Structure formats: C-alpha cells, structure tokens
C-alpha cells in the first residue's frame, strides 16, 4: 500500500471514528483529550470504505 502526503497549513488532530451519518456528519473521539466531537465530512459520495467505526482519522480545525 502506498500513501500520498498532502500539505496542510494547519496542524492535524488524530481521532477515531465512532460513526458517520447524514452524509456530511461524523462523531469522532479526539485522541489527545478523549472528547467526542461532531465534525463535518467534506467528502462527496458515500465513501463507504472510509466509514467503518474504529477507523483512524485526521481532522483540521476550521475555526482557527
């Protein structure tokens, strides 16, 4: 398996996916503080291969 590294201006946060719902929303447990947050998923389509509970995710904070 190979990976493509994409540049991001903001630091990314690690988390674990709890569930994805309503196409653009997901509940994620943040790795650094253990808090559960609801986040926007900017992907198009169902992304079924990326929506299994327990999957590791990377998040960026758009509020900053």
PDB file of N, CA, C and O in Angstrom:
ATOM      1  N   UNK A   1       0.852  -1.168   0.000  1.00  0.00           N
ATOM      2  CA  UNK A   1       0.000   0.000   0.000  1.00  0.00           C
ATOM      3  C   UNK A   1       0.898   1.232   0.000  1.00  0.00           C
ATOM      4  O   UNK A   1       1.892   1.283   0.725  1.00  0.00           O
ATOM      5  N   UNK A   2       0.551   2.211  -0.805  1.00  0.00           N
ATOM      6  CA  UNK A   2       1.313   3.456  -0.819  1.00  0.00           C
ATOM      7  C   UNK A   2       0.429   4.594  -0.337  1.00  0.00           C
ATOM      8  O   UNK A   2      -0.799   4.510  -0.382  1.00  0.00           O
ATOM      9  N   UNK A   3       1.063   5.640   0.116  1.00  0.00           N
ATOM     10  CA  UNK A   3       0.345   6.792   0.648  1.00  0.00           C
ATOM     11  C   UNK A   3       0.767   8.043  -0.097  1.00  0.00           C
ATOM     12  O   UNK A   3       1.904   8.150  -0.556  1.00  0.00           O
ATOM     13  N   UNK A   4      -0.138   8.971  -0.212  1.00  0.00           N
ATOM     14  CA  UNK A   4       0.156  10.272  -0.784  1.00  0.00           C
ATOM     15  C   UNK A   4       0.096  11.275   0.355  1.00  0.00           C
ATOM     16  O   UNK A   4      -0.923  11.371   1.039  1.00  0.00           O
ATOM     17  N   UNK A   5       1.167  12.021   0.568  1.00  0.00           N
ATOM     18  CA  UNK A   5       1.195  13.036   1.617  1.00  0.00           C
ATOM     19  C   UNK A   5       0.740  14.360   1.029  1.00  0.00           C
ATOM     20  O   UNK A   5       1.295  14.840   0.041  1.00  0.00           O
ATOM     21  N   UNK A   6      -0.272  14.939   1.645  1.00  0.00           N
ATOM     22  CA  UNK A   6      -0.803  16.223   1.199  1.00  0.00           C
ATOM     23  C   UNK A   6      -0.383  17.314   2.177  1.00  0.00           C
ATOM     24  O   UNK A   6      -0.429  17.104   3.389  1.00  0.00           O
ATOM     25  N   UNK A   7       0.024  18.470   1.671  1.00  0.00           N
ATOM     26  CA  UNK A   7       0.430  19.550   2.573  1.00  0.00           C
ATOM     27  C   UNK A   7      -0.803  20.241   3.178  1.00  0.00           C
ATOM     28  O   UNK A   7      -1.775  20.522   2.477  1.00  0.00           O
ATOM     29  N   UNK A   8      -0.746  20.504   4.460  1.00  0.00           N
ATOM     30  CA  UNK A   8      -1.802  21.242   5.156  1.00  0.00           C
ATOM     31  C   UNK A   8      -1.162  22.386   5.914  1.00  0.00           C
ATOM     32  O   UNK A   8      -0.112  22.217   6.535  1.00  0.00           O
ATOM     33  N   UNK A   9      -1.792  23.552   5.866  1.00  0.00           N
ATOM     34  CA  UNK A   9      -1.252  24.710   6.566  1.00  0.00           C
ATOM     35  C   UNK A   9      -1.492  24.620   8.066  1.00  0.00           C
ATOM     36  O   UNK A   9      -0.697  25.141   8.850  1.00  0.00           O
ATOM     37  N   UNK A  10      -2.562  23.976   8.473  1.00  0.00           N
ATOM     38  CA  UNK A  10      -2.915  23.870   9.884  1.00  0.00           C
ATOM     39  C   UNK A  10      -2.510  22.506  10.420  1.00  0.00           C
ATOM     40  O   UNK A  10      -2.472  21.530   9.670  1.00  0.00           O
ATOM     41  N   UNK A  11      -2.210  22.431  11.709  1.00  0.00           N
ATOM     42  CA  UNK A  11      -1.888  21.117  12.279  1.00  0.00           C
ATOM     43  C   UNK A  11      -3.117  20.203  12.264  1.00  0.00           C
ATOM     44  O   UNK A  11      -4.249  20.661  12.420  1.00  0.00           O
ATOM     45  N   UNK A  12      -2.877  18.932  12.077  1.00  0.00           N
ATOM     46  CA  UNK A  12      -3.954  17.945  12.045  1.00  0.00           C
ATOM     47  C   UNK A  12      -4.074  17.291  13.417  1.00  0.00           C
ATOM     48  O   UNK A  12      -3.084  17.125  14.130  1.00  0.00           O
ATOM     49  N   UNK A  13      -5.312  16.919  13.778  1.00  0.00           N
ATOM     50  CA  UNK A  13      -5.570  16.218  15.046  1.00  0.00           C
ATOM     51  C   UNK A  13      -5.960  14.785  14.731  1.00  0.00           C
ATOM     52  O   UNK A  13      -6.664  14.519  13.756  1.00  0.00           O
ATOM     53  N   UNK A  14      -5.496  13.866  15.567  1.00  0.00           N
ATOM     54  CA  UNK A  14      -5.819  12.453  15.393  1.00  0.00           C
ATOM     55  C   UNK A  14      -7.092  12.109  16.147  1.00  0.00           C
ATOM     56  O   UNK A  14      -7.382  12.682  17.197  1.00  0.00           O
ATOM     57  N   UNK A  15      -7.841  11.174  15.601  1.00  0.00           N
ATOM     58  CA  UNK A  15      -9.061  10.729  16.252  1.00  0.00           C
ATOM     59  C   UNK A  15      -9.468   9.351  15.774  1.00  0.00           C
ATOM     60  O   UNK A  15      -8.821   8.753  14.915  1.00  0.00           O
ATOM     61  N   UNK A  16     -10.563   8.857  16.353  1.00  0.00           N
ATOM     62  CA  UNK A  16     -11.132   7.566  15.976  1.00  0.00           C
ATOM     63  C   UNK A  16     -12.602   7.766  15.633  1.00  0.00           C
ATOM     64  O   UNK A  16     -13.356   8.364  16.400  1.00  0.00           O
ATOM     65  N   UNK A  17     -12.993   7.264  14.481  1.00  0.00           N
ATOM     66  CA  UNK A  17     -14.373   7.404  14.015  1.00  0.00           C
ATOM     67  C   UNK A  17     -15.318   6.546  14.846  1.00  0.00           C
ATOM     68  O   UNK A  17     -15.085   5.350  15.026  1.00  0.00           O
ATOM     69  N   UNK A  18     -16.377   7.156  15.346  1.00  0.00           N
ATOM     70  CA  UNK A  18     -17.433   6.410  16.033  1.00  0.00           C
ATOM     71  C   UNK A  18     -18.499   6.022  15.016  1.00  0.00           C
ATOM     72  O   UNK A  18     -18.865   4.852  14.901  1.00  0.00           O
ATOM     73  N   UNK A  19     -18.996   7.017  14.277  1.00  0.00           N
ATOM     74  CA  UNK A  19     -19.992   6.752  13.236  1.00  0.00           C
ATOM     75  C   UNK A  19     -20.072   7.934  12.286  1.00  0.00           C
ATOM     76  O   UNK A  19     -19.752   9.067  12.646  1.00  0.00           O
ATOM     77  N   UNK A  20     -20.504   7.646  11.070  1.00  0.00           N
ATOM     78  CA  UNK A  20     -20.751   8.674  10.071  1.00  0.00           C
ATOM     79  C   UNK A  20     -22.218   8.619   9.712  1.00  0.00           C
ATOM     80  O   UNK A  20     -22.778   7.535   9.549  1.00  0.00           O
ATOM     81  N   UNK A  21     -22.853   9.782   9.586  1.00  0.00           N
ATOM     82  CA  UNK A  21     -24.291   9.826   9.311  1.00  0.00           C
ATOM     83  C   UNK A  21     -24.645  11.099   8.557  1.00  0.00           C
ATOM     84  O   UNK A  21     -23.850  12.037   8.495  1.00  0.00           O
ATOM     85  N   UNK A  22     -25.830  11.124   7.990  1.00  0.00           N
ATOM     86  CA  UNK A  22     -26.351  12.266   7.229  1.00  0.00           C
ATOM     87  C   UNK A  22     -25.345  12.782   6.204  1.00  0.00           C
ATOM     88  O   UNK A  22     -25.262  13.989   5.979  1.00  0.00           O
ATOM     89  N   UNK A  23     -24.600  11.908   5.597  1.00  0.00           N
ATOM     90  CA  UNK A  23     -23.660  12.182   4.512  1.00  0.00           C
ATOM     91  C   UNK A  23     -22.487  13.082   4.902  1.00  0.00           C
ATOM     92  O   UNK A  23     -21.344  12.758   4.581  1.00  0.00           O
ATOM     93  N   UNK A  24     -22.732  14.188   5.575  1.00  0.00           N
ATOM     94  CA  UNK A  24     -21.657  15.137   5.857  1.00  0.00           C
ATOM     95  C   UNK A  24     -21.299  15.272   7.333  1.00  0.00           C
ATOM     96  O   UNK A  24     -20.551  16.185   7.684  1.00  0.00           O
ATOM     97  N   UNK A  25     -21.799  14.405   8.213  1.00  0.00           N
ATOM     98  CA  UNK A  25     -21.504  14.496   9.638  1.00  0.00           C
ATOM     99  C   UNK A  25     -20.891  13.207  10.156  1.00  0.00           C
ATOM    100  O   UNK A  25     -21.187  12.118   9.664  1.00  0.00           O
ATOM    101  N   UNK A  26     -20.025  13.349  11.165  1.00  0.00           N
ATOM    102  CA  UNK A  26     -19.422  12.180  11.796  1.00  0.00           C
ATOM    103  C   UNK A  26     -19.147  12.491  13.256  1.00  0.00           C
ATOM    104  O   UNK A  26     -18.864  13.636  13.609  1.00  0.00           O
ATOM    105  N   UNK A  27     -19.230  11.473  14.106  1.00  0.00           N
ATOM    106  CA  UNK A  27     -18.828  11.584  15.503  1.00  0.00           C
ATOM    107  C   UNK A  27     -17.449  10.956  15.623  1.00  0.00           C
ATOM    108  O   UNK A  27     -17.222   9.840  15.154  1.00  0.00           O
ATOM    109  N   UNK A  28     -16.527  11.682  16.256  1.00  0.00           N
ATOM    110  CA  UNK A  28     -15.130  11.264  16.367  1.00  0.00           C
ATOM    111  C   UNK A  28     -14.658  11.473  17.798  1.00  0.00           C
ATOM    112  O   UNK A  28     -14.991  12.481  18.421  1.00  0.00           O
ATOM    113  N   UNK A  29     -13.882  10.524  18.322  1.00  0.00           N
ATOM    114  CA  UNK A  29     -13.224  10.690  19.618  1.00  0.00           C
ATOM    115  C   UNK A  29     -11.832  11.237  19.347  1.00  0.00           C
ATOM    116  O   UNK A  29     -11.047  10.612  18.634  1.00  0.00           O
ATOM    117  N   UNK A  30     -11.516  12.414  19.916  1.00  0.00           N
ATOM    118  CA  UNK A  30     -10.201  13.015  19.735  1.00  0.00           C
ATOM    119  C   UNK A  30      -9.166  12.253  20.548  1.00  0.00           C
ATOM    120  O   UNK A  30      -9.376  11.988  21.732  1.00  0.00           O
ATOM    121  N   UNK A  31      -8.050  11.898  19.918  1.00  0.00           N
ATOM    122  CA  UNK A  31      -7.026  11.070  20.556  1.00  0.00           C
ATOM    123  C   UNK A  31      -6.337  11.785  21.713  1.00  0.00           C
ATOM    124  O   UNK A  31      -5.991  11.153  22.711  1.00  0.00           O
ATOM    125  N   UNK A  32      -6.133  13.095  21.593  1.00  0.00           N
ATOM    126  CA  UNK A  32      -5.353  13.795  22.608  1.00  0.00           C
ATOM    127  C   UNK A  32      -6.110  14.066  23.905  1.00  0.00           C
ATOM    128  O   UNK A  32      -5.502  14.128  24.974  1.00  0.00           O
ATOM    129  N   UNK A  33      -7.436  14.227  23.823  1.00  0.00           N
ATOM    130  CA  UNK A  33      -8.187  14.550  25.043  1.00  0.00           C
ATOM    131  C   UNK A  33      -9.339  13.580  25.324  1.00  0.00           C
ATOM    132  O   UNK A  33      -9.977  13.672  26.373  1.00  0.00           O
ATOM    133  N   UNK A  34      -9.610  12.658  24.407  1.00  0.00           N
ATOM    134  CA  UNK A  34     -10.660  11.670  24.625  1.00  0.00           C
ATOM    135  C   UNK A  34     -12.069  12.219  24.523  1.00  0.00           C
ATOM    136  O   UNK A  34     -13.024  11.524  24.870  1.00  0.00           O
ATOM    137  N   UNK A  35     -12.221  13.434  24.059  1.00  0.00           N
ATOM    138  CA  UNK A  35     -13.533  14.067  23.926  1.00  0.00           C
ATOM    139  C   UNK A  35     -14.182  13.652  22.611  1.00  0.00           C
ATOM    140  O   UNK A  35     -13.501  13.523  21.593  1.00  0.00           O
ATOM    141  N   UNK A  36     -15.494  13.444  22.630  1.00  0.00           N
ATOM    142  CA  UNK A  36     -16.244  13.132  21.420  1.00  0.00           C
ATOM    143  C   UNK A  36     -16.769  14.425  20.812  1.00  0.00           C
ATOM    144  O   UNK A  36     -17.388  15.238  21.498  1.00  0.00           O
ATOM    145  N   UNK A  37     -16.517  14.610  19.517  1.00  0.00           N
ATOM    146  CA  UNK A  37     -16.974  15.794  18.805  1.00  0.00           C
ATOM    147  C   UNK A  37     -17.728  15.369  17.555  1.00  0.00           C
ATOM    148  O   UNK A  37     -17.494  14.288  17.016  1.00  0.00           O
ATOM    149  N   UNK A  38     -18.631  16.223  17.099  1.00  0.00           N
ATOM    150  CA  UNK A  38     -19.308  16.021  15.823  1.00  0.00           C
ATOM    151  C   UNK A  38     -18.610  16.918  14.817  1.00  0.00           C
ATOM    152  O   UNK A  38     -18.426  18.111  15.061  1.00  0.00           O
ATOM    153  N   UNK A  39     -18.220  16.340  13.677  1.00  0.00           N
ATOM    154  CA  UNK A  39     -17.445  17.077  12.688  1.00  0.00           C
ATOM    155  C   UNK A  39     -18.117  17.017  11.325  1.00  0.00           C
ATOM    156  O   UNK A  39     -18.925  16.130  11.052  1.00  0.00           O
ATOM    157  N   UNK A  40     -17.766  17.985  10.468  1.00  0.00           N
ATOM    158  CA  UNK A  40     -18.240  17.984   9.085  1.00  0.00           C
ATOM    159  C   UNK A  40     -17.277  17.156   8.249  1.00  0.00           C
ATOM    160  O   UNK A  40     -16.058  17.271   8.378  1.00  0.00           O
ATOM    161  N   UNK A  41     -17.854  16.311   7.381  1.00  0.00           N
ATOM    162  CA  UNK A  41     -17.058  15.493   6.462  1.00  0.00           C
ATOM    163  C   UNK A  41     -17.215  16.114   5.078  1.00  0.00           C
ATOM    164  O   UNK A  41     -18.303  16.060   4.506  1.00  0.00           O
ATOM    165  N   UNK A  42     -16.149  16.705   4.525  1.00  0.00           N
ATOM    166  CA  UNK A  42     -16.290  17.402   3.251  1.00  0.00           C
ATOM    167  C   UNK A  42     -16.202  16.504   2.025  1.00  0.00           C
ATOM    168  O   UNK A  42     -16.033  17.012   0.917  1.00  0.00           O
ATOM    169  N   UNK A  43     -16.310  15.203   2.181  1.00  0.00           N
ATOM    170  CA  UNK A  43     -16.220  14.286   1.052  1.00  0.00           C
ATOM    171  C   UNK A  43     -17.507  14.221   0.257  1.00  0.00           C
ATOM    172  O   UNK A  43     -18.591  14.499   0.769  1.00  0.00           O
ATOM    173  N   UNK A  44     -17.368  13.854  -0.986  1.00  0.00           N
ATOM    174  CA  UNK A  44     -18.564  13.664  -1.806  1.00  0.00           C
ATOM    175  C   UNK A  44     -18.820  12.169  -1.960  1.00  0.00           C
ATOM    176  O   UNK A  44     -17.885  11.372  -1.889  1.00  0.00           O
ATOM    177  N   UNK A  45     -20.033  11.796  -2.163  1.00  0.00           N
ATOM    178  CA  UNK A  45     -20.374  10.393  -2.323  1.00  0.00           C
ATOM    179  C   UNK A  45     -20.479   9.671  -0.990  1.00  0.00           C
ATOM    180  O   UNK A  45     -20.333  10.280   0.069  1.00  0.00           O
ATOM    181  N   UNK A  46     -20.730   8.382  -1.047  1.00  0.00           N
ATOM    182  CA  UNK A  46     -20.987   7.623   0.172  1.00  0.00           C
ATOM    183  C   UNK A  46     -19.721   7.347   0.972  1.00  0.00           C
ATOM    184  O   UNK A  46     -19.780   7.282   2.200  1.00  0.00           O
ATOM    185  N   UNK A  47     -18.575   7.184   0.310  1.00  0.00           N
ATOM    186  CA  UNK A  47     -17.308   6.894   0.971  1.00  0.00           C
ATOM    187  C   UNK A  47     -17.448   5.709   1.928  1.00  0.00           C
ATOM    188  O   UNK A  47     -16.901   5.729   3.030  1.00  0.00           O
ATOM    189  N   UNK A  48     -18.181   4.680   1.506  1.00  0.00           N
ATOM    190  CA  UNK A  48     -18.440   3.531   2.367  1.00  0.00           C
ATOM    191  C   UNK A  48     -17.161   2.877   2.874  1.00  0.00           C
ATOM    192  O   UNK A  48     -17.135   2.373   3.997  1.00  0.00           O
ATOM    193  N   UNK A  49     -16.117   2.875   2.084  1.00  0.00           N
ATOM    194  CA  UNK A  49     -14.868   2.243   2.520  1.00  0.00           C
ATOM    195  C   UNK A  49     -14.155   3.048   3.594  1.00  0.00           C
ATOM    196  O   UNK A  49     -13.207   2.556   4.206  1.00  0.00           O
ATOM    197  N   UNK A  50     -14.597   4.278   3.834  1.00  0.00           N
ATOM    198  CA  UNK A  50     -13.953   5.154   4.825  1.00  0.00           C
ATOM    199  C   UNK A  50     -14.859   5.424   6.022  1.00  0.00           C
ATOM    200  O   UNK A  50     -14.603   6.355   6.785  1.00  0.00           O
ATOM    201  N   UNK A  51     -15.904   4.635   6.198  1.00  0.00           N
ATOM    202  CA  UNK A  51     -16.863   4.976   7.246  1.00  0.00           C
ATOM    203  C   UNK A  51     -17.048   3.886   8.290  1.00  0.00           C
ATOM    204  O   UNK A  51     -18.072   3.861   8.973  1.00  0.00           O
ATOM    205  N   UNK A  52     -16.083   2.985   8.431  1.00  0.00           N
ATOM    206  CA  UNK A  52     -16.200   1.925   9.425  1.00  0.00           C
ATOM    207  C   UNK A  52     -15.844   2.446  10.812  1.00  0.00           C
ATOM    208  O   UNK A  52     -14.824   3.114  10.988  1.00  0.00           O
ATOM    209  N   UNK A  53     -16.686   2.140  11.794  1.00  0.00           N
ATOM    210  CA  UNK A  53     -16.406   2.539  13.182  1.00  0.00           C
ATOM    211  C   UNK A  53     -15.056   1.982  13.594  1.00  0.00           C
ATOM    212  O   UNK A  53     -14.712   0.844  13.273  1.00  0.00           O
ATOM    213  N   UNK A  54     -14.297   2.799  14.307  1.00  0.00           N
ATOM    214  CA  UNK A  54     -12.971   2.392  14.758  1.00  0.00           C
ATOM    215  C   UNK A  54     -11.849   2.819  13.833  1.00  0.00           C
ATOM    216  O   UNK A  54     -10.677   2.677  14.181  1.00  0.00           O
ATOM    217  N   UNK A  55     -12.187   3.342  12.650  1.00  0.00           N
ATOM    218  CA  UNK A  55     -11.164   3.813  11.721  1.00  0.00           C
ATOM    219  C   UNK A  55     -10.440   5.019  12.296  1.00  0.00           C
ATOM    220  O   UNK A  55     -11.048   5.858  12.961  1.00  0.00           O
ATOM    221  N   UNK A  56      -9.144   5.103  12.040  1.00  0.00           N
ATOM    222  CA  UNK A  56      -8.351   6.263  12.461  1.00  0.00           C
ATOM    223  C   UNK A  56      -8.585   7.391  11.466  1.00  0.00           C
ATOM    224  O   UNK A  56      -8.640   7.163  10.258  1.00  0.00           O
ATOM    225  N   UNK A  57      -8.723   8.617  11.987  1.00  0.00           N
ATOM    226  CA  UNK A  57      -8.983   9.783  11.144  1.00  0.00           C
ATOM    227  C   UNK A  57      -8.050  10.923  11.508  1.00  0.00           C
ATOM    228  O   UNK A  57      -7.488  10.955  12.602  1.00  0.00           O
ATOM    229  N   UNK A  58      -7.892  11.852  10.586  1.00  0.00           N
ATOM    230  CA  UNK A  58      -7.170  13.098  10.822  1.00  0.00           C
ATOM    231  C   UNK A  58      -8.138  14.242  10.603  1.00  0.00           C
ATOM    232  O   UNK A  58      -8.909  14.236   9.643  1.00  0.00           O
ATOM    233  N   UNK A  59      -8.101  15.228  11.493  1.00  0.00           N
ATOM    234  CA  UNK A  59      -9.024  16.357  11.443  1.00  0.00           C
ATOM    235  C   UNK A  59      -8.259  17.674  11.418  1.00  0.00           C
ATOM    236  O   UNK A  59      -7.173  17.784  11.987  1.00  0.00           O
ATOM    237  N   UNK A  60      -8.832  18.659  10.761  1.00  0.00           N
ATOM    238  CA  UNK A  60      -8.297  20.018  10.861  1.00  0.00           C
ATOM    239  C   UNK A  60      -9.388  20.884  11.475  1.00  0.00           C
ATOM    240  O   UNK A  60     -10.575  20.637  11.264  1.00  0.00           O
ATOM    241  N   UNK A  61      -8.992  21.884  12.226  1.00  0.00           N
ATOM    242  CA  UNK A  61      -9.938  22.773  12.902  1.00  0.00           C
ATOM    243  C   UNK A  61     -10.129  24.015  12.046  1.00  0.00           C
ATOM    244  O   UNK A  61      -9.214  24.829  11.920  1.00  0.00           O
ATOM    245  N   UNK A  62     -11.303  24.167  11.460  1.00  0.00           N
ATOM    246  CA  UNK A  62     -11.563  25.296  10.576  1.00  0.00           C
ATOM    247  C   UNK A  62     -11.889  26.577  11.329  1.00  0.00           C
ATOM    248  O   UNK A  62     -12.012  27.634  10.710  1.00  0.00           O
ATOM    249  N   UNK A  63     -12.032  26.508  12.641  1.00  0.00           N
ATOM    250  CA  UNK A  63     -12.356  27.709  13.425  1.00  0.00           C
ATOM    251  C   UNK A  63     -11.154  28.600  13.642  1.00  0.00           C
ATOM    252  O   UNK A  63     -11.316  29.757  14.027  1.00  0.00           O
ATOM    253  N   UNK A  64      -9.961  28.102  13.408  1.00  0.00           N
ATOM    254  CA  UNK A  64      -8.744  28.876  13.710  1.00  0.00           C
ATOM    255  C   UNK A  64      -8.200  29.553  12.483  1.00  0.00           C
ATOM    256  O   UNK A  64      -7.183  30.243  12.559  1.00  0.00           O
TER     257      UNK A  64
END
